[in-house]
Amino acid sequence: MAFEFFRDRKHAGRALARKLAGHAERPDVIVLALPRGGTPVAHEVARALGAPLDLWMVRKLGIPWNEEYAMGAIASGGEQWLDEVIVRELGISPRSIDEVVERERRELERRERVYRGGRPAPRLRGRVAILVDDGLATGSTMRVAVRAARRQEPARVVVAVPVAAPEAVDLLRADADEVVCVHAPDPFLGVGRWYLDFSQTRDEEVCALLEDVDSRHAALSA
């Protein structure tokens, strides 16, 4: 059956939620979005599963002359990963790496302040953590997200994305307990290639989606 494009991230999130139906209505499940693009996807997943939604803060480390080409990633809590092969082959200096890391760490801290508004980071110990993004190209950012999550000793770590490169799926299977992907096309051609609307997610939208799920859970527990 031929794959049909996702209309937008919300449409992709609903398709992904169907693949995750086995995790619905479980009290130990938490859905974690990789902002910004992963948040609309994760919002649909959390609504469908009846699970809380929070953020898992990760930033891609782009090579100095092309931010879209990843040489690694960082996460809140100090987790960092570098692709030593890329660094060596492209001759990226330690000073250049430090400059990129510092810039992305500042952005990570900014997003923590804007999105959380003083709320504490989620606690994952003993829970099923479902990490959601809008897609995987190299898988480097999600790989760091998984490693950072592991530090909190969750019961399981599930990686869930609407679309991914087949190589990225294989890579993540070595780190996560489960990888759920709606579509892994070959050739891949990039995450945005599989969305009709892949416009940038704004900070305001991230905050609004988090508040929507918070209010739903508050109403259910009232």
Secondary structure as UniProt FT lines:
FT   HELIX           9..19
FT   HELIX           21..23
FT   TURN            24..25
FT   TURN            27..28
FT   STRAND          29..33
FT   TURN            35..37
FT   HELIX           38..49
FT   STRAND          53..55
FT   STRAND          58..63
FT   TURN            64..65
FT   STRAND          66..75
FT   TURN            76..77
FT   STRAND          80..82
FT   HELIX           84..90
FT   HELIX           94..116
FT   TURN            117..118
FT   TURN            125..126
FT   STRAND          128..132
FT   HELIX           140..150
FT   TURN            151..152
FT   STRAND          156..164
FT   HELIX           166..173
FT   TURN            174..175
FT   STRAND          178..183
FT   HELIX           191..194
FT   HELIX           203..221
//
